[in-house]
């Protein structure tokens, strides 16, 4: 349960980081495509542009394109991109836009730079912030953009003395309007604030979702644990009832055998209680409990019952559900031996198959004996085992029941091989 809570608590950052990583890769691909288009356009205009503007285009486009392609070569094979890319990439973009506008203003006219539609690139950079970065990093990029454009205004309006006029006159002349420039700065600041808030909103939404998911996971875990406890407790009175019936049948016919069964029953109850409330025990402990149970049944049925175990040496430490074998062996006795006049052989097998622990309980009794397979699988022993395996291992287990036409019965279980509780396990 603690593992599930830790996993759910870390779900928010994990999901956000994964989605931001995916978005960063896609946006970087778009950035590369845009830079290629700009490079083609710059090459097309190169014959009519001054040598210094061509040099400026090359000085901006070549390093930016090299960085865009280079980070794909350097980092894309990693499971996660470096976290600092979400800050470095927009800063590189802002610097490229600002240097280009500044260079055009210095080499051509400041008015061309300030009236250039390149200012829209700042808004495109801000628009990507909610997808790519945290709220803190979005705020850093937003402030950087406002400072970058404010620096252009300072350089051209204060240091170079660009002519200033009213907005109407500025629209058709080489002058600029202070109101227009102030509006641009206000819009950039507003867009940065919106981008930062949108990023924060996404984070809050993910955090609320993670909290709800955590609460839901805890509730589901508690429900499953309660159901497992109910299933486990169901076995004890069921087994005790059958054992007492067997003892009762021997009290008059064979008092000594009845006494041995009572002693064996006491020992069996002791070792089963030693397991406490654990959902899983090592296989060797489960076999010890089974051995006490089969000792009682051998007293009851004498030479009519043969129980054989075939356990691989390497699987003794593997964890299995508590009391998973005893009810299946009991099922073979009750519906195999009890309905047959001949000797019945029950075999319990366990071995490791790669990362899977295989457990089989096989008998050579009459099998279905006219009953439907569906009816057999819903009996307490088999139905209880199926439900517990599903709660403990989900889709990581397999449980099959077979009864060949020639007779006999086979219950096969396949569970993950593990010697310590699995992550997220209910135990």
N, C-alpha and C positions, 0 to 999 in steps of 0.2 A: 504494500500500500504506500509506503514511504517513497519507493522508487517511482510509482505512478504520480504522486504529488510533485516530486522533483521534476519529472519529465514534463508534466503539465505546466508547472511554473516557468520552465524555460522555453515553453512553446512559443511565446510571443516573440522573443528575440530570435529564436531559431527560424521561425517562419518569415519574419521581416528580413532577416539577413539573407535568407535563401532567395526571396523574391527580389530584393534589391540587387543581389548579385546577378540574377538573370537579366534584370532590366539594364544594369550597367553594361553588360555584354552587348545587348541589343542597341542601346543608345550609342555605344562606341562604334558599332557597325554603321549606324546612320551618320555619325560624325565623319567617319572615313569616306562614305559616299559623298557627303556634302563637300568635303575638302577636295575630292577628286574633281567634282563639277566646277568648283571655284578655280582649281588649277587649270582646267581646260579653258574656262572663261578668261583667266589671266593670260594664258598663252595666246588666245585669239585676239585679245586687245593689245598684246605686247608691241606690235608694230606701230601703233599710234600713241603709245604712252611714253612719257619721258623715261630716260634710262634709270633715274633714281626711283621712280614709282615701280618700274619692273623689278629693280633690286629689292624694294620694300616688299612687294608681293612674294618674291622668292624667299626673302628672309623670314616671312611669317608663315607661308604655306608649307615650305619644305620641312622645317622642324616640327610643326604641328602635325603634319601628315606622318612624319617618321615616328613621332611619339604615339600616335593613334595605332599605327601598324605594329610598332614595337611592343606595346603593352599586350597586344593580342599574342604575339610570339612568346613573350616572357611569362605571362601569367595565365593564359587561357587553359593551360593543361592542369592547373590546380583545381581542386574541388571548390575552393572559394578564392575570389580575388582579394588582394590586400585591401583592407578597409580604408586606407588613406587615399585610394583612387577616387572615392566619392567626393573628396575635397580638391585634390590636385587637378582632376580633369576639368571641372568647371572653372577653376582659377586659370588653367592654361587657356581655356576658351575665352575667358574674359580678357586676359592679357592680349591674346591674338586680335580680338575685336578692337580693343582700345588702342593698341599699337598701330593697327591698320588705319583707324580713323585719325589718330594723331599724325601718322606719317603723311596721309593724304592732305591733312590740314596744313602741315608744314611745307610740303613740297608743291602743293597746288594752292588752294585757298582755305583758310579756316572756316569760311562759310560753307564750303563743300563738305567739310568733315561734320560740322554741327547739324547740317540739314540732310545728311546722308541717311538713307533708310537702314544703314547698318546698325543703327541704334536698336532696331527690332530684334537683333540677335541676342541682346541682353534679356529680352522678355522670353525668348525661346529657351535660354539657359535656365531662367527661373522656373519656367513651366515644368522642367524635368525634375526639379528638386523633390517633390513629394514621392516620386518613384525611386529615387536613387540614394537619398541621404536621411540622416536623422534631423530632427528639428533644430538642434544646435548647429549642425553643419549647414543646414539650409539658411539659418540666420547669418552665419559667417559669410557665405557666398553672397547673400542679399546685400549685406553691408559693403562687401568688397565691390560689387557692381555699382552701387550708389557713389562710393568714393572714387571709383575709376572714371565715371562720367563727370562727376563734379571736378575732377582733376583736369579733364579736357576743357571744361568751361573756364576753369581758372587760367589755364595756359593760354587759351585763345582770347578770352574776354579781358583778362587783366594784363597778362604779360605781352600779348601781341596787339592789344588794342583794337579788336574787331569792332567795326561800326555797329552801334546799337540804335534801333528805331522801334516804332510801334509795330505790333503784329501784322497790320495790313500792309504797311510800307515794306516790312522785312520780307514778305512773301514774294515780292517781285524785284528785289534788289540784292546787293551783296552784303547787306547788313543782317543782323539777327535781333530777335526780340527777347528781352530778359524774361518776359512773361512766358514765352514758349519754352525757354530753357528751364525755368522754374517748374513749369508744368511737367516737363520730361523727368526732372528729378523727383517730383512728387509721385508721378506714375510709377517710376522705377521703385521708389520706396514702398508704394502701396502694393505693387506686384510682389516685391520681396516679402512684405508682411503677410500677404495672402499665401505665398508659397510656403513660408515658415509655418503659418497656422495650419495649412492643409497637411503638411508633413506631421505636425504635432497631432492633428485630428486622426490621421491614419494610425499613428502610434497608440493613441488612446483607444481607438476602436480595436486594434489588435490586442491591447492589454485587457480590455473588457472581455473580448472573446476568449482569451487564454484563461482568465479568471473563471468564466462560466464553464469552459471546458474542464478546468481543474475540479470545480465543484461537481460537475456531472460525472467525471471519472471517479471521484471519491465516493459519490453515491452509488455508482454502478459497482465499484469494488466492494463496498459494504454490503450491497444487496447480494452480489455473487458469493461473498464470504459467508453471509448468513445462510444462503441456500446450500453451500457446501457443508457447512456445519450441520444443517438439518439432514442432508444426505448421509453424512458420516454417522450421526447419531441414530439414524434409521437402522443401521446395520446391527448395532449392539442388541437391542431388544429382539430383533428378528433372529439373530444367531442364538441368543440366550434361550429363546422360546424353543427352538429346535433341539438344542442341547439338552434342555430339561425334559423334553418329551422322550429323548433317547434314554436318559437316565431312568425315567419312570418305567419304561418298558423292561428295564433290566433289574429293577429293585427286587421283584419276586423271583424272576427266572435265574438271575445270577448276581446275588448281593455283592460278592467280591468285585465283580466287574463294574457294578454300579458305583462302588466306593472308589475304584480307580478312576472312573470317569468324573466323579465329583472332584477328586484331587486334581485331575487334569484340567477340569473346567476352571477351578480356582486359579491355577497357574496361568492358564490362557487369559483370564480376565486381568490378572496382574500385569502381564507383559503388554496387553493391549492398552491398559490404562497408563502404563509407563510412557506410551507414545504421546500422551497428553492431547493437546488440541492441534498438534502439528498436522498440516495438510499432507506433508511428504515425510518419508523416512527412507534411510538407505535400504536397498533391496535385501541385504543380508538380514536386517531387522524384520522386514516384512516376511521373509522366509522363516525366521525364528517363530513368529506368531503363527504362521501357517503350520509349522511342525507340531506345535502344541494342539492345534485343532485336529490335524490328521491323526495324531496319537489317540485322541478321544474316539474318532470315527473307526479306527482300526479295532479298538476294544469292542465297539458296537457291532461291527460287521465281520470281525475276525478274518478268515481266509477268503471271504468273498470280495474283499477290497484290496487293490494293489495301487499304491501311490508312488510315483517315480518322479524325481526332480532331475533335470538336466540343465544345470546353470553354468554358464561360462565363467571362468575364474576372474575375468577382467571387469565384470559388471557388478560386483558386490557393493561398491560404494555409490552406484548410481541411485539417484533419488526416484522414488515411485510414490504414488498416492497411498496413504495409509489404509490398510485393510482393503486393498484392491484385489488380492488373489483369493483370500479366504471365501468370500461370497460366490466367486466363480467356481471354486472347487466344490463348495456346498451345493451349487446348482447342478454340477455333474453327478454328485451323490444322490441328490433328491430326485432328479429326472433321468438319471442313467442307471445307477445301481438299484435304486428302489423299485424301478420298473422292469428289472431284469432278474431272471432266476440264475444267471450264470455269473462267473467272476468278472468284475469290471476293473479295467485298468485306467487310471487317471495319470496323465503326464503333465508336469509343469515345466516349461522350457523358458530360458532367458538367454539372450545373446546380444552382442552389439553389432549393428550394421551401420558402419560409418558414424554419422552423428545421431543415429537413432537407436533406442533400446527396444528390442523386440521381446514381447511376452506372449506366450501361448499357453492356454489350458485346454487339453485335449482328452476326451474319453472315448472308449470303444463301446459305449452303451447302445441302446436301441435308436438313439437319435430322436427325431421328431415324434416318432411313435403315433402318427396320426394327427399331431397338433400342427398348427400353422407356425411358420418361422416368426411372423410378426407377433404372435401371442407369446412366444418364448422370449423374444427380446425385450418385452415389456415387464417381465418378472423382476422382482426386487433386486436380485443379484446382478443381472445383466443390465437392466435399466439404470440402476444406481451407478454402476461402473461407467456406463456411457455418459451419463449426465456429469459426473465428476471430472472425467477426462475433458469434456467440452469446456467446463468452467475453468479448469486449470490451464489447459494448453490451446484452447480455441482450435484454429485450423491447422495447428502444428501436430496434431495427433491423427491416428487412424484407428478405427475400432470396427472389426468385422465378426460376424457370427455365421458359421457354416455348419450344415448337416448333410453329408452325402447320402445319396439314396441307399447305399449299402449299410448305413447306420453310423453311429458315432456323432460326436458333437465337438466343435472347435471354436474357441473364442480367441481372437488374435488382437493384440494391442500393439501399437507403435507410437512411442512418445519420444520427445527429444532426450538424448543422452546428456545428463548433467549431474554434477556432484555437489553443486551449490545452487541455492534457489535462483531461478531464472529472473531476469530483469522484468519488473512489472508483475511478478507473481503474487498471488494472493496470500501466500503463507507468511 
